Structures are given as structure tokens and as C-alpha cells.
Amino acid sequence: MTGHLHWAEAWLGRPWVAGEHDCADFVAAVLREQFGLALDLPVHAESRSRAPTGATVRAWDRQIAAMRTDYAEPTDAPQDGDGVLMRARGARRLRRYHLGLWADVGGEAHVLHCQEAAGSILHPIRDLALRALELEGIYRWLPPSSSEAIGRT
């Protein structure tokens, strides 16, 4: 990257805010503004009017996990902006899903994501364990008409 910023660098330093701007909100904003793709996680959007509870956190977790089939499909040839689905490392009951975006930075796989303690960050996928995360899979987003039609009424 000589003289030009990588597209992902414009997204660094955004805060993580419970119920307002978490990993899913961050991914949706980047997809919309950077790639022109509208992605809205319905349960999360409906939960805006109240403080997060255990039930809403579990619902958000289910929505993020549902992206594997409702909003995307697995890919073996990742491209910038593809979804990176991760899980928190630790006790099974605490292994929440986490969502980010694939970014090729100088030929190396990176993930752009927004984490509670750090805000939005970019780092090599090989360093996920340093963030207490593990890779679940990489997914290509379905065209908007497909994602709008699947799983929504």
C-alpha cells in the first residue's frame, strides 16, 4: 500500500456501544457505505428500544449465527467485504458469535471488526486467538434481494 490507504483503515477507531453500535451494527454500516449492500439483522434492530438483557443478547447471538444461511454462504475464495464469523473462546456457554469483515491487506488475510473493549480494529486473521476469538468460517454475502427474502416476513 504505497501512498493509498486501504479501504478498511477509514473504519478504524469507531466505538463499540451496547445496544447502539456493536459488531453487527459495524458490519452493516461498512457493508452499506463501503460496498453498497444493505444488511439488517432484524432481532437486533427490534431490540433498540430497551437495554440489553440476557434474552436479547442470546437473540442477537442467534441472528449473527443465522447469517451463515440467511444472509450468506460459505466461500473458499474470500474477497474484501466477505463476512468473517468468529466465536469467543472459553466456556461453552459463553462462546458467543462475533462478526467481522474480510480484508486483504498486502496479500494477507485480515479481519475488520468492532469489539467491546477495543472498538473497531483491523488485524491478521491469524491473530484471532490474541483477541480471545476463533474462526468459525468466511462467508460471501447473498445479493440483497436474496437476503431480504430469506427468513423475513
PASEBA-1860 file (N, C-alpha, C; in nm, 3 decimals):
! residues 153
1> MTGHLHWA> 0.084/-0.118/0.000/0.000/0.000/0.000/0.089/0.124/0.000 ~ 0.123/0.169/-0.114/0.209/0.286/-0.123/0.126/0.409/-0.157 ~ 0.123/0.505/-0.065/0.054/0.629/-0.089/-0.098/0.625/-0.074 ~ -0.158/0.509/-0.073/-0.303/0.498/-0.062/-0.341/0.421/0.063 ~ -0.442/0.468/0.129/-0.493/0.396/0.244/-0.574/0.276/0.197 ~ -0.568/0.170/0.272/-0.655/0.055/0.246/-0.796/0.096/0.285 ~ -0.897/0.049/0.213/-1.036/0.088/0.241/-1.072/0.066/0.388 ~ -1.018/-0.039/0.451/-1.054/-0.072/0.589/-1.003/0.032/0.689
9> EAWLGRPW> -0.897/0.102/0.655/-0.839/0.197/0.750/-0.934/0.312/0.783 ~ -1.022/0.346/0.692/-1.119/0.453/0.717/-1.218/0.416/0.827 ~ -1.227/0.288/0.859/-1.325/0.239/0.957/-1.266/0.214/1.095 ~ -1.139/0.240/1.111/-1.074/0.212/1.240/-1.109/0.318/1.344 ~ -1.114/0.273/1.471/-1.136/0.365/1.582/-1.280/0.399/1.613 ~ -1.375/0.332/1.550/-1.516/0.355/1.582/-1.547/0.287/1.715 ~ -1.625/0.350/1.802/-1.651/0.291/1.934/-1.752/0.177/1.928 ~ -1.742/0.086/2.023/-1.841/-0.018/2.046/-1.935/0.036/2.154
17> VAGEHDCA> -2.066/0.038/2.126/-2.164/0.089/2.222/-2.277/-0.013/2.233 ~ -2.297/-0.068/2.352/-2.400/-0.170/2.375/-2.537/-0.120/2.330 ~ -2.606/-0.201/2.250/-2.741/-0.168/2.205/-2.748/-0.061/2.098 ~ -2.633/-0.004/2.060/-2.633/0.101/1.959/-2.534/0.076/1.846 ~ -2.416/0.028/1.882/-2.311/0.009/1.781/-2.220/-0.105/1.823 ~ -2.262/-0.226/1.789/-2.182/-0.345/1.822/-2.126/-0.404/1.694 ~ -2.080/-0.529/1.700/-2.017/-0.588/1.582/-2.111/-0.595/1.462 ~ -2.237/-0.630/1.486/-2.333/-0.642/1.375/-2.366/-0.505/1.316
25> DFVAAVLR> -2.383/-0.405/1.400/-2.407/-0.268/1.350/-2.290/-0.221/1.266 ~ -2.171/-0.248/1.315/-2.049/-0.207/1.246/-2.042/-0.272/1.107 ~ -2.062/-0.403/1.103/-2.058/-0.475/0.976/-2.164/-0.419/0.881 ~ -2.286/-0.398/0.931/-2.394/-0.345/0.847/-2.357/-0.207/0.791 ~ -2.297/-0.121/0.874/-2.259/0.013/0.828/-2.150/0.006/0.721 ~ -2.050/-0.077/0.742/-1.941/-0.089/0.644/-1.996/-0.146/0.513 ~ -2.078/-0.249/0.522/-2.134/-0.308/0.400/-2.218/-0.206/0.323 ~ -2.298/-0.130/0.396/-2.384/-0.031/0.331/-2.301/0.082/0.268
33> EQFGLALD> -2.209/0.140/0.345/-2.138/0.258/0.299/-2.017/0.227/0.210 ~ -1.951/0.116/0.233/-1.831/0.082/0.157/-1.861/-0.003/0.034 ~ -1.959/-0.095/0.049/-1.985/-0.193/-0.058/-2.124/-0.182/-0.119 ~ -2.209/-0.091/-0.067/-2.343/-0.071/-0.123/-2.438/-0.187/-0.098 ~ -2.417/-0.263/0.008/-2.501/-0.379/0.039/-2.577/-0.353/0.169 ~ -2.709/-0.362/0.165/-2.792/-0.339/0.284/-2.810/-0.470/0.359 ~ -2.765/-0.473/0.484/-2.780/-0.590/0.570/-2.836/-0.542/0.703 ~ -2.951/-0.595/0.741/-3.014/-0.556/0.865/-3.048/-0.682/0.943
41> LPVHAESR> -2.996/-0.693/1.063/-3.027/-0.808/1.147/-3.153/-0.775/1.225 ~ -3.268/-0.831/1.189/-3.398/-0.789/1.241/-3.411/-0.793/1.393 ~ -3.370/-0.900/1.459/-3.387/-0.908/1.604/-3.309/-0.797/1.671 ~ -3.189/-0.772/1.623/-3.107/-0.666/1.681/-3.176/-0.532/1.666 ~ -3.226/-0.502/1.548/-3.291/-0.373/1.524/-3.414/-0.357/1.614 ~ -3.489/-0.463/1.636/-3.608/-0.456/1.720/-3.573/-0.438/1.866 ~ -3.452/-0.468/1.906/-3.412/-0.461/2.047/-3.360/-0.324/2.086 ~ -3.359/-0.229/1.996/-3.302/-0.097/2.022/-3.373/-0.021/2.134
49> SRAPTGAT> -3.501/-0.046/2.152/-3.579/0.036/2.244/-3.558/0.001/2.390 ~ -3.484/-0.103/2.420/-3.464/-0.141/2.560/-3.319/-0.180/2.585 ~ -3.279/-0.175/2.710/-3.143/-0.214/2.748/-3.124/-0.363/2.723 ~ -3.003/-0.404/2.682/-2.979/-0.545/2.657/-2.998/-0.630/2.783 ~ -3.067/-0.742/2.765/-3.084/-0.840/2.872/-3.021/-0.970/2.825 ~ -3.019/-1.070/2.911/-2.968/-1.200/2.870/-3.043/-1.253/2.749 ~ -3.175/-1.232/2.748/-3.257/-1.281/2.637/-3.224/-1.208/2.507 ~ -3.205/-1.076/2.512/-3.175/-1.005/2.388/-3.034/-1.036/2.340
57> VRAWDRQI> -2.941/-1.055/2.432/-2.805/-1.093/2.392/-2.808/-1.229/2.323 ~ -2.884/-1.324/2.377/-2.897/-1.456/2.312/-2.964/-1.444/2.177 ~ -3.063/-1.356/2.165/-3.131/-1.335/2.037/-3.035/-1.277/1.934 ~ -2.953/-1.178/1.975/-2.855/-1.122/1.883/-2.757/-1.229/1.839 ~ -2.716/-1.313/1.935/-2.623/-1.421/1.905/-2.682/-1.515/1.800 ~ -2.810/-1.549/1.815/-2.877/-1.637/1.717/-2.882/-1.570/1.581 ~ -2.908/-1.438/1.576/-2.913/-1.367/1.448/-2.778/-1.368/1.380 ~ -2.673/-1.343/1.457/-2.539/-1.344/1.398/-2.508/-1.483/1.344
65> AAMRTDYA> -2.543/-1.586/1.420/-2.520/-1.723/1.375/-2.604/-1.754/1.250 ~ -2.723/-1.696/1.242/-2.813/-1.722/1.128/-2.759/-1.665/0.998 ~ -2.664/-1.571/1.008/-2.608/-1.515/0.884/-2.548/-1.622/0.796 ~ -2.509/-1.736/0.859/-2.447/-1.845/0.781/-2.540/-1.898/0.673 ~ -2.670/-1.891/0.695/-2.763/-1.943/0.596/-2.861/-1.837/0.545 ~ -2.898/-1.742/0.629/-2.997/-1.642/0.590/-2.940/-1.529/0.505 ~ -2.815/-1.494/0.528/-2.758/-1.377/0.463/-2.636/-1.406/0.379 ~ -2.579/-1.525/0.393/-2.452/-1.552/0.326/-2.436/-1.702/0.300
73> EPTDAPQD> -2.331/-1.734/0.224/-2.296/-1.874/0.200/-2.145/-1.889/0.217 ~ -2.100/-2.005/0.260/-1.955/-2.025/0.281/-1.877/-2.002/0.152 ~ -1.756/-1.951/0.166/-1.670/-1.932/0.050/-1.529/-1.981/0.082 ~ -1.467/-2.040/-0.018/-1.327/-2.083/-0.007/-1.234/-1.983/-0.075 ~ -1.292/-1.880/-0.136/-1.214/-1.778/-0.207/-1.255/-1.640/-0.157 ~ -1.218/-1.605/-0.033/-1.263/-1.479/0.026/-1.219/-1.356/-0.053 ~ -1.306/-1.254/-0.047/-1.280/-1.125/-0.108/-1.306/-1.017/-0.005 ~ -1.252/-0.898/-0.029/-1.279/-0.786/0.061/-1.429/-0.771/0.085
81> GDGVLMRA> -1.466/-0.755/0.211/-1.605/-0.736/0.248/-1.682/-0.863/0.279 ~ -1.625/-0.980/0.254/-1.692/-1.104/0.291/-1.705/-1.112/0.443 ~ -1.806/-1.183/0.489/-1.828/-1.196/0.632/-1.730/-1.292/0.697 ~ -1.680/-1.255/0.814/-1.594/-1.341/0.894/-1.670/-1.370/1.022 ~ -1.711/-1.495/1.037/-1.785/-1.535/1.156/-1.688/-1.598/1.255 ~ -1.690/-1.544/1.375/-1.598/-1.589/1.480/-1.679/-1.630/1.602 ~ -1.613/-1.702/1.691/-1.673/-1.736/1.821/-1.575/-1.697/1.929 ~ -1.632/-1.650/2.039/-1.548/-1.620/2.155/-1.492/-1.750/2.209
89> RGARRLRR> -1.367/-1.749/2.248/-1.306/-1.867/2.308/-1.344/-1.870/2.455 ~ -1.353/-1.990/2.510/-1.384/-2.001/2.652/-1.488/-2.107/2.679 ~ -1.550/-2.096/2.795/-1.651/-2.194/2.837/-1.761/-2.202/2.732 ~ -1.810/-2.323/2.708/-1.909/-2.346/2.604/-2.029/-2.252/2.614 ~ -2.081/-2.230/2.733/-2.199/-2.146/2.748/-2.169/-1.998/2.721 ~ -2.042/-1.961/2.722/-2.003/-1.823/2.698/-1.949/-1.800/2.558 ~ -1.955/-1.900/2.472/-1.897/-1.891/2.338/-1.992/-1.819/2.243 ~ -1.999/-1.691/2.253/-2.086/-1.608/2.170/-2.025/-1.589/2.031
97> YHLGLWAD> -2.113/-1.571/1.934/-2.068/-1.540/1.799/-2.025/-1.394/1.789 ~ -1.937/-1.368/1.694/-1.887/-1.233/1.668/-1.870/-1.221/1.517 ~ -1.897/-1.105/1.463/-1.900/-1.085/1.319/-1.803/-0.976/1.277 ~ -1.732/-1.001/1.168/-1.642/-0.902/1.111/-1.639/-0.913/0.960 ~ -1.547/-0.843/0.898/-1.536/-0.842/0.753/-1.393/-0.877/0.710 ~ -1.383/-0.954/0.604/-1.256/-0.994/0.544/-1.193/-0.873/0.474 ~ -1.063/-0.857/0.492/-0.989/-0.754/0.421/-0.853/-0.811/0.381 ~ -0.821/-0.803/0.254/-0.690/-0.845/0.205/-0.598/-0.724/0.216
105> VGGEAHVL> -0.501/-0.733/0.305/-0.408/-0.623/0.326/-0.268/-0.671/0.287 ~ -0.221/-0.626/0.174/-0.089/-0.666/0.126/-0.076/-0.815/0.104 ~ -0.185/-0.880/0.062/-0.182/-1.024/0.037/-0.204/-1.110/0.159 ~ -0.228/-1.049/0.275/-0.252/-1.126/0.397/-0.397/-1.107/0.443 ~ -0.458/-1.218/0.487/-0.596/-1.215/0.536/-0.606/-1.140/0.668 ~ -0.691/-1.038/0.670/-0.719/-0.959/0.790/-0.869/-0.962/0.818 ~ -0.905/-0.926/0.940/-1.045/-0.910/0.975/-1.065/-0.770/1.033 ~ -1.168/-0.703/0.985/-1.209/-0.573/1.036/-1.333/-0.599/1.118
113> HCQEAAGS> -1.328/-0.562/1.246/-1.444/-0.587/1.332/-1.446/-0.489/1.447 ~ -1.557/-0.489/1.521/-1.577/-0.397/1.632/-1.597/-0.480/1.758 ~ -1.505/-0.465/1.853/-1.508/-0.542/1.977/-1.531/-0.450/2.096 ~ -1.600/-0.503/2.196/-1.641/-0.424/2.312/-1.526/-0.346/2.374 ~ -1.417/-0.409/2.402/-1.307/-0.342/2.473/-1.219/-0.256/2.382 ~ -1.230/-0.274/2.250/-1.134/-0.210/2.160/-1.196/-0.115/2.058 ~ -1.326/-0.125/2.034/-1.386/-0.052/1.923/-1.350/-0.122/1.793 ~ -1.352/-0.050/1.682/-1.324/-0.114/1.554/-1.174/-0.125/1.531
121> ILHPIRDL> -1.134/-0.246/1.491/-0.992/-0.279/1.476/-0.972/-0.363/1.350 ~ -0.848/-0.366/1.302/-0.809/-0.445/1.186/-0.683/-0.520/1.224 ~ -0.684/-0.649/1.206/-0.564/-0.729/1.236/-0.566/-0.858/1.155 ~ -0.451/-0.924/1.142/-0.447/-1.050/1.067/-0.539/-1.155/1.130 ~ -0.603/-1.232/1.046/-0.690/-1.339/1.096/-0.610/-1.437/1.180 ~ -0.484/-1.456/1.148/-0.401/-1.550/1.225/-0.386/-1.506/1.372 ~ -0.418/-1.380/1.403/-0.405/-1.328/1.539/-0.537/-1.330/1.617 ~ -0.639/-1.399/1.567/-0.768/-1.402/1.637/-0.755/-1.450/1.782
129> ALRALELE> -0.672/-1.549/1.806/-0.657/-1.603/1.941/-0.611/-1.495/2.040 ~ -0.535/-1.396/1.992/-0.491/-1.288/2.080/-0.608/-1.201/2.126 ~ -0.718/-1.208/2.055/-0.841/-1.134/2.089/-0.945/-1.227/2.151 ~ -0.902/-1.346/2.192/-0.990/-1.447/2.253/-1.102/-1.489/2.157 ~ -1.068/-1.499/2.028/-1.164/-1.539/1.925/-1.107/-1.655/1.845 ~ -1.198/-1.731/1.782/-1.155/-1.834/1.686/-1.244/-1.824/1.563 ~ -1.187/-1.859/1.450/-1.258/-1.850/1.322/-1.360/-1.962/1.311 ~ -1.485/-1.926/1.280/-1.589/-2.025/1.253/-1.600/-2.046/1.103
137> GIYRWLPP> -1.590/-1.938/1.025/-1.598/-1.950/0.880/-1.598/-1.815/0.811 ~ -1.581/-1.820/0.680/-1.584/-1.700/0.597/-1.697/-1.717/0.497 ~ -1.775/-1.611/0.480/-1.900/-1.621/0.405/-1.914/-1.508/0.305 ~ -1.965/-1.542/0.187/-1.997/-1.445/0.083/-2.142/-1.402/0.104 ~ -2.164/-1.271/0.107/-2.300/-1.219/0.127/-2.388/-1.253/0.008 ~ -2.511/-1.288/0.034/-2.609/-1.311/-0.072/-2.651/-1.176/-0.129 ~ -2.694/-1.172/-0.254/-2.745/-1.045/-0.310/-2.859/-0.994/-0.222 ~ -2.876/-0.862/-0.211/-2.979/-0.805/-0.124/-3.118/-0.866/-0.142
145> SSSEAIGR> -3.159/-0.893/-0.265/-3.292/-0.950/-0.284/-3.303/-1.087/-0.220 ~ -3.194/-1.165/-0.219/-3.196/-1.296/-0.157/-3.203/-1.285/-0.006 ~ -3.120/-1.197/0.052/-3.117/-1.186/0.198/-3.244/-1.123/0.251 ~ -3.308/-1.036/0.172/-3.434/-0.976/0.217/-3.546/-1.078/0.215 ~ -3.540/-1.172/0.123/-3.648/-1.268/0.108/-3.636/-1.384/0.205 ~ -3.516/-1.417/0.247/-3.495/-1.535/0.331/-3.515/-1.500/0.476 ~ -3.599/-1.573/0.544/-3.614/-1.560/0.688/-3.684/-1.434/0.733 ~ -3.747/-1.362/0.645/-3.817/-1.239/0.684/-3.961/-1.247/0.640
153> T> -4.046/-1.186/0.717/-4.188/-1.182/0.680/-4.234/-1.040/0.663
END
